[in-house]
Amino acid sequence: MELKNYQKKVIADLQNYLHSLKQSANLAEAWKNYWQTKDIAVGNGGVPAYKDNIQGVPAVCMKVPTGGGKTFLACSAIKHIFDFMPAEKPKLVVWLVPSDPILEQTLKNLSNPDHPYKQALDRDFGGRVQVLNKAMLLNGQGFSADSVQHILTICVLSFDSLRINSGRRYDRKIYQENSNLADFAAFYKNDEVLLEGTPETALIQVLRHLRPVTIVDESHNATSALSVEMLNNIYPSFILELTATPKSNSNVVSYVDARELKKENMVKLPVIVYKRNSRESVIADAIQLRGKLEQKALEEEAVTGNYIRPIVLFQAQSRSNDDNTTFDKIKNLLLEIGIPEEEIAIKTGEKNDLKNVDLLSKACAVRYIITVNALKEGWDCPFAYILASLANKTSAVDVEQILGRVLRQPYTRQHQHFLLNSSYVLSCSNDFRNTLDSIVKGLNGAGFSRKDYRVGGDEDVPVQEQQPQPQPQQEELFNNENAVENNNDDDFTDVTPENIKELKLRTRKTSRMP
């Protein structure tokens, strides 16, 4: 996997900043010098002045829209950062992530010899790379004073494992005494580095002595006072932030325009939005559209050899403490209309049918995933094409959080059939404008704009920038008035397998979808 053109520019920006940093130990001056090489002023209408959030520690941010390959960029950046540092510095990286799903995915991909991330690291460090989780670090498994001198050691940790609430360090194992790490305490003797009130054999003390390069994934989630304290406690030598939506206190060293991603075929845009008048219509049309996409995918595979299995994300709305009941009802509906059970998966905070499942494999049968917002940052499947909201008609539809999950383009190439180059959203909300606003928020959060969606029924004409008025463009496929008009716990009494089957049949005969 080679860097895209815009990714090469991002790495070049980082190298230029590191060069400026090497020329000046003053962080504010280095920042100013870096931007002067681009003929851009700092302050007074130019880029913001450098913000020394972690005092004395260089900290910069790569702003890259969702689907732009932030993780691959970070992997490619590590060698350049260490090249800037003294040769004798321990090769230790602390890779911080905001959630367990991102933690699992990052550990899996960085450890997989067949994954481009691991291959990039092995190439840059001659195969001398190890990836450790918290348990391995606490047990001293593959982690010693000697190993960090000769092997690139990447420690993948969650924000929560390092954040301290109300000074309760004893609740975090990373801050507790640890005999497995006693050798580090004997090897490193700089008492000035020690974190006060914490045992010298604690993992946090080891990290502080090693002064790791620290990567903060989805850094917009790490702006609180607790997060700043977390970074100070690590005592990093360099901080690299990754996000599509940097906060105002970030030092953005490189910006990637969303147009670059579209030019390089990294994302499926525009997002085509369809309004339907019942949840039965949403289900029926999602199934029908997915079938059309798979038909086109099979035709393309016969020519190109690239396998695509389009997936629908059914987004339920959580209103009760027993979410599993709602998810099971949706699953049973799909089963009753003839969807094979092996094609259905549930992904929630409590249930994860996707654990250890390779959705990109031909051996995988999953075509429908039922969720609420469990598929947020960190879940990556280019085969996800359709987001179907199953909230009640009168409920606010919030697709913002998971819209980015349907944007990634399979194989990062333009496909022969136009249907395979777009993403799709179906909703039956009475407040369709609210749905569009949520989609715009989702696009903004992914680094895109309202120009990147269109309303189904007139796909060739973009919705106007200032005043989208989708209702006149909508052509209701069916006339089903059975939707529940309340905000109580969702019992799905408005949805029946018989009606969905009838709607699917009518869709085949009179479909106005692409």
Secondary structure per residue as TSV (DSSP state, phi and psi in degrees):
chain	resnum	aa	ss	phi	psi
A	1	M	-	360.0	118.0
A	2	E	-	-96.8	153.3
A	3	L	-	-65.8	138.1
A	4	K	-	-71.5	166.4
A	5	N	H	-58.2	-43.9
A	6	Y	H	-69.4	-30.3
A	7	Q	H	-69.2	-36.4
A	8	K	H	-62.2	-37.6
A	9	K	H	-65.8	-38.1
A	10	V	H	-63.8	-45.5
A	11	I	H	-64.2	-38.9
A	12	A	H	-63.7	-38.9
A	13	D	H	-60.8	-43.9
A	14	L	H	-62.8	-44.1
A	15	Q	H	-60.6	-41.4
A	16	N	H	-65.6	-38.2
A	17	Y	H	-65.8	-43.5
A	18	L	H	-61.0	-36.8
A	19	H	H	-63.7	-44.3
A	20	S	H	-63.9	-36.6
A	21	L	H	-66.5	-34.8
A	22	K	H	-70.7	-29.2
A	23	Q	H	-78.6	-21.5
A	24	S	-	-143.9	125.2
A	25	A	S	-75.7	-16.0
A	26	N	-	-80.0	118.3
A	27	L	H	-64.1	-40.8
A	28	A	H	-66.0	-39.8
A	29	E	H	-68.6	-40.7
A	30	A	H	-62.1	-39.7
A	31	W	H	-63.8	-44.3
A	32	K	H	-64.3	-43.0
A	33	N	H	-63.9	-38.2
A	34	Y	H	-60.1	-47.1
A	35	W	H	-74.1	-24.7
A	36	Q	H	-64.9	-32.8
A	37	T	T	-64.2	-19.3
A	38	K	T	-100.4	7.0
A	39	D	T	59.7	37.7
A	40	I	-	-121.8	130.3
A	41	A	-	-78.5	156.4
A	42	V	B	-105.6	123.3
A	43	G	S	77.5	174.8
A	44	N	T	51.3	50.6
A	45	G	T	92.1	-9.3
A	46	G	S	-93.1	-151.1
A	47	V	B	-71.6	154.2
A	48	P	-	-62.4	153.0
A	49	A	-	-64.7	158.0
A	50	Y	-	-63.3	136.6
A	51	K	-	-109.4	114.1
A	52	D	-	-88.1	70.2
A	53	N	S	-67.4	-43.5
A	54	I	S	-106.8	100.0
A	55	Q	T	-51.8	123.9
A	56	G	T	80.9	-0.9
A	57	V	-	-105.9	122.3
A	58	P	-	-62.1	127.5
A	59	A	E	-139.6	118.0
A	60	V	E	-131.4	161.5
A	61	C	E	-126.0	136.9
A	62	M	E	-98.6	118.4
A	63	K	E	-95.0	108.3
A	64	V	-	-133.4	124.9
A	65	P	-	-59.7	158.1
A	66	T	T	-54.9	135.0
A	67	G	T	90.4	-0.3
A	68	G	S	-89.3	1.6
A	69	G	-	80.9	46.0
A	70	K	H	-61.7	-41.5
A	71	T	H	-66.1	-41.7
A	72	F	H	-64.4	-37.9
A	73	L	H	-62.1	-43.8
A	74	A	H	-62.5	-43.4
A	75	C	H	-59.4	-40.9
A	76	S	H	-72.2	-22.6
A	77	A	H	-83.1	-23.4
A	78	I	H	-58.4	-45.8
A	79	K	H	-61.9	-41.3
A	80	H	H	-62.5	-37.4
A	81	I	H	-66.8	-44.8
A	82	F	H	-69.9	-30.1
A	83	D	H	-62.4	-28.6
A	84	F	H	-76.4	-19.0
A	85	M	S	-98.3	165.1
A	86	P	-	-56.9	143.1
A	87	A	T	-60.9	-29.9
A	88	E	T	-81.5	-4.2
A	89	K	S	-65.0	134.3
A	90	P	-	-57.0	136.9
A	91	K	-	-86.3	74.3
A	92	L	E	-119.8	131.8
A	93	V	E	-123.0	129.2
A	94	V	E	-102.4	116.8
A	95	W	E	-105.5	108.0
A	96	L	E	-97.7	134.9
A	97	V	E	-130.6	153.6
A	98	P	S	-88.0	-10.1
A	99	S	S	-150.1	162.1
A	100	D	H	-64.4	-41.6
A	101	P	H	-58.6	-41.5
A	102	I	H	-68.2	-37.0
A	103	L	H	-59.0	-49.7
A	104	E	H	-62.0	-45.3
A	105	Q	H	-67.2	-40.9
A	106	T	H	-65.1	-45.8
A	107	L	H	-59.0	-44.7
A	108	K	H	-62.9	-48.1
A	109	N	H	-72.6	-38.2
A	110	L	H	-71.4	-20.5
A	111	S	H	-95.2	-14.6
A	112	N	-	-82.5	113.7
A	113	P	T	-60.1	-21.6
A	114	D	T	-91.7	-2.5
A	115	H	S	-90.3	142.8
A	116	P	H	-56.4	-31.5
A	117	Y	H	-63.0	-50.9
A	118	K	H	-66.1	-37.8
A	119	Q	H	-63.6	-38.7
A	120	A	H	-64.8	-41.9
A	121	L	H	-66.5	-43.9
A	122	D	H	-62.3	-38.0
A	123	R	H	-64.6	-43.6
A	124	D	H	-75.7	-25.8
A	125	F	T	-121.1	25.0
A	126	G	T	58.4	31.2
A	127	G	T	78.7	-1.3
A	128	R	-	-92.1	74.9
A	129	V	E	-137.4	135.3
A	130	Q	E	-134.2	145.5
A	131	V	E	-119.5	123.6
A	132	L	E	-121.0	143.8
A	133	N	-	-98.4	-178.4
A	134	K	H	-61.9	-43.5
A	135	A	H	-61.7	-41.6
A	136	M	H	-65.0	-39.1
A	137	L	H	-65.6	-45.8
A	138	L	H	-64.9	-30.6
A	139	N	T	-87.8	-2.3
A	140	G	T	67.5	25.7
A	141	Q	T	-80.3	107.3
A	142	G	T	71.5	14.0
A	143	F	-	-126.4	106.7
A	144	S	-	-146.0	167.4
A	145	A	T	-62.0	-29.1
A	146	D	T	-79.3	-42.7
A	147	S	H	-63.0	-38.0
A	148	V	H	-71.8	-12.6
A	149	Q	H	-82.0	-26.0
A	150	H	H	-119.6	-13.7
A	151	I	S	-127.3	135.3
A	152	L	E	-66.4	117.1
A	153	T	E	-112.1	117.7
A	154	I	E	-106.7	119.0
A	155	C	E	-102.4	112.2
A	156	V	E	-95.2	116.1
A	157	L	E	-133.4	153.5
A	158	S	E	-89.6	155.8
A	159	F	H	-55.4	-44.4
A	160	D	H	-62.9	-28.5
A	161	S	H	-71.2	-16.0
A	162	L	H	-114.4	-22.0
A	163	R	-	-69.4	144.6
A	164	I	-	-119.7	122.3
A	165	N	S	-94.9	125.8
A	166	S	T	55.0	33.0
A	167	G	T	71.5	13.2
A	168	R	-	-84.3	67.9
A	169	R	G	-65.0	-30.0
A	170	Y	G	-66.7	-12.0
A	171	D	G	-80.6	-11.0
A	172	R	S	-111.4	121.7
A	173	K	G	-61.7	-27.9
A	174	I	G	-62.9	-23.8
A	175	Y	G	-100.3	4.7
A	176	Q	S	-97.2	157.6
A	177	E	-	-57.1	140.7
A	178	N	-	-146.3	106.6
A	179	S	G	-67.2	-21.9
A	180	N	G	-65.1	-18.6
A	181	L	G	-112.0	16.8
A	182	A	H	-60.7	-31.9
A	183	D	H	-61.0	-35.1
A	184	F	H	-63.6	-41.8
A	185	A	H	-62.6	-33.9
A	186	A	H	-75.9	-29.6
A	187	F	H	-80.8	-39.8
A	188	Y	-	-105.1	123.9
A	189	K	-	-118.3	15.9
A	190	N	-	-84.2	95.9
A	191	D	G	-66.5	-21.5
A	192	E	G	-66.8	-22.2
A	193	V	G	-82.8	-21.5
A	194	L	S	-60.5	141.2
A	195	L	-	-82.2	122.7
A	196	E	T	-61.0	139.0
A	197	G	T	77.2	16.2
A	198	T	S	-129.2	135.0
A	199	P	-	-55.6	144.3
A	200	E	T	-69.9	-17.7
A	201	T	T	-93.5	2.2
A	202	A	S	-65.0	149.1
A	203	L	H	-57.8	-38.2
A	204	I	H	-61.5	-34.1
A	205	Q	H	-67.7	-37.9
A	206	V	H	-63.1	-46.2
A	207	L	H	-60.9	-41.0
A	208	R	H	-62.8	-41.3
A	209	H	H	-64.8	-34.7
A	210	L	H	-82.8	-14.8
A	211	R	-	46.3	69.0
A	212	P	-	-70.7	153.7
A	213	V	E	-70.2	131.3
A	214	T	E	-119.4	125.4
A	215	I	E	-105.3	126.0
A	216	V	E	-110.0	101.2
A	217	D	E	-78.1	141.6
A	218	E	T	49.4	56.1
A	219	S	G	-66.0	-13.8
A	220	H	G	-64.9	-14.1
A	221	N	G	-89.6	2.6
A	222	A	-	-127.3	57.0
A	223	T	-	-116.6	-4.4
A	224	S	S	-74.1	168.9
A	225	A	H	-60.9	-36.3
A	226	L	H	-64.4	-36.3
A	227	S	H	-70.2	-39.5
A	228	V	H	-62.6	-42.6
A	229	E	H	-62.6	-39.4
A	230	M	H	-57.5	-46.8
A	231	L	H	-68.8	-39.2
A	232	N	H	-61.5	-38.2
A	233	N	H	-66.1	-33.0
A	234	I	H	-70.0	-31.1
A	235	Y	-	59.4	59.1
A	236	P	-	-73.6	163.3
A	237	S	S	-95.8	-20.0
A	238	F	E	-161.3	141.2
A	239	I	E	-122.8	127.7
A	240	L	E	-118.2	116.3
A	241	E	E	-95.9	145.0
A	242	L	E	-126.6	126.7
A	243	T	E	-169.0	157.0
A	244	A	S	-88.9	-19.7
A	245	T	S	-134.4	76.1
A	246	P	-	-63.6	146.2
A	247	K	-	-81.9	171.2
A	248	S	T	-66.7	-18.2
A	249	N	T	-93.1	8.7
A	250	S	-	-88.5	145.4
A	251	N	-	-96.7	91.4
A	252	V	E	-77.8	111.9
A	253	V	E	-89.2	-20.9
A	254	S	E	-154.0	132.6
A	255	Y	E	-111.4	133.7
A	256	V	-	-110.1	121.4
A	257	D	-	-74.5	140.9
A	258	A	H	-57.8	-29.4
A	259	R	H	-62.5	-29.8
A	260	E	H	-64.8	-37.9
A	261	L	H	-66.7	-41.2
A	262	K	H	-66.6	-37.7
A	263	K	H	-63.9	-35.3
A	264	E	T	-91.9	7.8
A	265	N	T	59.4	40.0
A	266	M	-	-86.3	-20.5
A	267	V	B	-132.8	155.6
A	268	K	-	-95.9	98.6
A	269	L	-	-136.5	148.3
A	270	P	S	-79.4	169.6
A	271	V	E	-85.6	121.0
A	272	I	E	-94.6	124.1
A	273	V	E	-109.7	127.4
A	274	Y	E	-115.3	133.3
A	275	K	E	-98.5	129.5
A	276	R	-	-120.8	162.6
A	277	N	S	-101.2	5.9
A	278	S	S	-159.9	160.7
A	279	R	H	-69.3	-29.3
A	280	E	H	-62.0	-40.4
A	281	S	H	-65.7	-39.4
A	282	V	H	-60.1	-47.2
A	283	I	H	-64.2	-49.3
A	284	A	H	-60.9	-44.9
A	285	D	H	-71.0	-34.9
A	286	A	H	-62.5	-43.0
A	287	I	H	-64.0	-44.1
A	288	Q	H	-65.9	-44.4
A	289	L	H	-65.6	-40.8
A	290	R	H	-59.5	-41.1
A	291	G	H	-62.2	-39.5
A	292	K	H	-64.7	-42.2
A	293	L	H	-62.7	-41.4
A	294	E	H	-67.0	-36.0
A	295	Q	H	-60.8	-45.4
A	296	K	H	-66.9	-34.9
A	297	A	H	-65.6	-39.2
A	298	L	H	-65.6	-40.3
A	299	E	H	-62.7	-40.9
A	300	E	H	-70.5	-38.2
A	301	E	H	-60.6	-36.8
A	302	A	H	-62.0	-26.0
A	303	V	H	-95.5	-45.3
A	304	T	H	-100.6	-21.5
A	305	G	-	83.8	-1.0
A	306	N	-	-86.2	121.5
A	307	Y	-	-89.0	129.4
A	308	I	-	-133.6	132.3
A	309	R	-	-122.8	93.9
A	310	P	-	-58.6	140.5
A	311	I	E	-122.6	141.2
A	312	V	E	-100.7	132.4
A	313	L	E	-100.7	109.5
A	314	F	E	-86.4	114.8
A	315	Q	E	-99.1	106.1
A	316	A	-	-81.1	163.9
A	317	Q	-	-108.7	126.0
A	318	S	-	-82.4	122.1
A	319	R	-	-132.2	-9.9
A	320	S	S	-128.2	172.0
A	321	N	S	-78.2	-13.2
A	322	D	-	-110.3	68.4
A	323	D	H	-60.2	-33.4
A	324	N	H	-58.1	-30.9
A	325	T	H	-61.8	-46.0
A	326	T	H	-62.0	-46.2
A	327	F	H	-64.4	-40.4
A	328	D	H	-64.7	-35.5
A	329	K	H	-65.0	-42.4
A	330	I	H	-63.3	-44.5
A	331	K	H	-60.9	-44.2
A	332	N	H	-63.3	-36.2
A	333	L	H	-60.4	-45.1
A	334	L	H	-64.3	-39.1
A	335	L	H	-64.5	-41.4
A	336	E	H	-69.6	-23.3
A	337	I	T	-93.8	6.9
A	338	G	T	104.6	8.4
A	339	I	-	-77.7	124.7
A	340	P	-	-60.9	142.7
A	341	E	G	-61.3	-33.6
A	342	E	G	-69.0	-11.6
A	343	E	G	-91.5	-1.4
A	344	I	E	-115.7	133.0
A	345	A	E	-134.2	147.4
A	346	I	E	-112.1	131.6
A	347	K	B	-130.4	103.6
A	348	T	S	-132.5	-177.7
A	349	G	S	-66.8	-25.8
A	350	E	S	-99.4	-29.2
A	351	K	-	-129.1	132.6
A	352	N	B	-135.9	91.9
A	353	D	T	-75.5	-7.3
A	354	L	T	-94.8	-1.3
A	355	K	T	-61.2	127.9
A	356	N	T	63.0	20.6
A	357	V	-	-101.4	128.3
A	358	D	-	-93.4	97.6
A	359	L	T	-66.9	-18.5
A	360	L	T	-87.3	-5.5
A	361	S	S	-79.1	143.2
A	362	K	T	-64.7	-24.1
A	363	A	T	-75.3	-14.8
A	364	C	-	-82.6	137.1
A	365	A	-	-103.6	-6.1
A	366	V	-	-62.4	124.6
A	367	R	-	-126.3	-10.9
A	368	Y	E	-137.1	127.8
A	369	I	E	-122.5	128.0
A	370	I	E	-104.1	127.5
A	371	T	E	-154.2	177.2
A	372	V	S	-113.6	-83.3
A	373	N	S	-130.2	19.7
A	374	A	S	-67.4	-25.8
A	375	L	S	-93.4	71.9
A	376	K	-	-106.2	-136.9
A	377	E	T	-58.9	138.1
A	378	G	T	99.7	-11.0
A	379	W	-	-99.4	123.6
A	380	D	-	-129.6	110.1
A	381	C	-	-146.4	106.1
A	382	P	T	-63.2	-15.8
A	383	F	T	-77.9	-10.1
A	384	A	E	-73.9	115.4
A	385	Y	E	-114.5	-32.1
A	386	I	E	-123.8	127.8
A	387	L	E	-108.1	114.1
A	388	A	E	-112.8	110.7
A	389	S	E	-83.0	127.2
A	390	L	-	-111.4	28.3
A	391	A	-	-71.0	155.5
A	392	N	-	-59.1	156.2
A	393	K	T	-57.9	-35.4
A	394	T	T	-89.2	0.6
A	395	S	S	-89.4	148.2
A	396	A	-	-65.4	132.8
A	397	V	-	-100.5	116.0
A	398	D	-	-115.6	91.8
A	399	V	-	-97.1	2.7
A	400	E	G	-55.7	-46.2
A	401	Q	G	-66.9	-30.1
A	402	I	G	-116.3	7.0
A	403	L	G	-58.0	-38.3
A	404	G	G	-61.1	-17.7
A	405	R	G	-73.9	-17.1
A	406	V	G	-104.7	10.8
A	407	L	-	-92.6	-22.5
A	408	R	B	-71.9	136.5
A	409	Q	-	-91.4	125.6
A	410	P	G	-59.2	131.6
A	411	Y	G	64.9	9.8
A	412	T	G	42.5	51.6
A	413	R	S	-145.3	153.9
A	414	Q	-	-72.8	129.4
A	415	H	-	-92.0	157.3
A	416	Q	S	-65.6	-38.3
A	417	H	S	-95.7	131.2
A	418	F	G	-61.0	-28.4
A	419	L	G	-59.6	-31.3
A	420	L	G	-82.8	-0.1
A	421	N	G	-106.6	6.3
A	422	S	-	-123.4	164.3
A	423	S	E	-111.5	161.8
A	424	Y	E	-137.2	141.1
A	425	V	E	-129.4	133.0
A	426	L	E	-120.5	135.8
A	427	S	E	-146.5	150.9
A	428	C	-	-117.1	19.4
A	429	S	-	-62.2	136.7
A	430	N	S	-64.2	-33.2
A	431	D	-	-94.1	77.2
A	432	F	H	-67.0	-30.5
A	433	R	H	-61.6	-38.5
A	434	N	H	-61.5	-40.1
A	435	T	H	-62.0	-43.8
A	436	L	H	-65.0	-39.0
A	437	D	H	-61.5	-40.3
A	438	S	H	-64.9	-38.2
A	439	I	H	-66.3	-41.3
A	440	V	H	-61.5	-42.4
A	441	K	H	-60.6	-42.4
A	442	G	H	-63.4	-40.7
A	443	L	H	-66.6	-41.9
A	444	N	H	-61.7	-41.7
A	445	G	H	-66.4	-22.5
A	446	A	T	-93.9	-1.4
A	447	G	T	97.0	13.6
A	448	F	-	-114.6	-166.2
A	449	S	-	-138.4	176.0
A	450	R	G	-66.0	-15.7
A	451	K	G	-70.1	-11.1
A	452	D	G	-96.3	16.0
A	453	Y	E	-131.0	156.8
A	454	R	E	-138.3	158.3
A	455	V	E	-96.2	128.1
A	456	G	T	-59.8	146.0
A	457	G	T	109.6	-21.9
A	458	D	S	-152.1	55.8
A	459	E	T	-61.6	-22.2
A	460	D	T	-84.2	-7.2
A	461	V	S	-115.7	112.6
A	462	P	-	-61.9	146.7
A	463	V	-	-63.6	140.9
A	464	Q	-	-61.1	146.7
A	465	E	S	-60.5	-46.1
A	466	Q	S	-89.9	-45.5
A	467	Q	-	-129.6	77.0
A	468	P	-	-64.1	127.8
A	469	Q	-	-127.9	80.6
A	470	P	-	-75.3	-25.6
A	471	Q	G	-54.4	-46.0
A	472	P	G	-62.1	-22.5
A	473	Q	G	-85.5	-12.2
A	474	Q	-	-78.5	136.0
A	475	E	-	-119.8	102.4
A	476	E	-	-64.3	128.3
A	477	L	S	-76.2	-32.3
A	478	F	-	-135.2	171.1
A	479	N	-	-128.0	72.9
A	480	N	-	-113.5	117.1
A	481	E	-	-107.7	36.1
A	482	N	-	-95.0	7.2
A	483	A	-	-67.2	143.4
A	484	V	-	-73.6	128.4
A	485	E	-	-104.6	61.7
A	486	N	S	-154.4	173.9
A	487	N	-	-117.7	26.5
A	488	N	S	-81.7	-179.0
A	489	D	-	-56.0	139.6
A	490	D	-	-80.1	109.9
A	491	D	-	-103.3	-3.6
A	492	F	-	59.6	30.1
A	493	T	T	-70.0	-16.1
A	494	D	T	-82.5	-5.1
A	495	V	-	-119.4	125.4
A	496	T	-	-127.9	145.8
A	497	P	H	-59.0	-36.1
A	498	E	H	-63.1	-44.1
A	499	N	H	-66.8	-37.6
A	500	I	H	-63.6	-42.7
A	501	K	H	-60.8	-42.2
A	502	E	H	-64.4	-41.7
A	503	L	H	-65.6	-39.9
A	504	K	H	-59.9	-42.0
A	505	L	H	-64.2	-44.1
A	506	R	H	-68.0	-32.5
A	507	T	H	-62.5	-40.9
A	508	R	H	-60.7	-34.0
A	509	K	H	-84.5	-32.7
A	510	T	H	-131.4	25.1
A	511	S	-	-60.0	133.9
A	512	R	-	-109.5	5.9
A	513	M	-	-81.2	164.8
A	514	P	-	-63.5	360.0
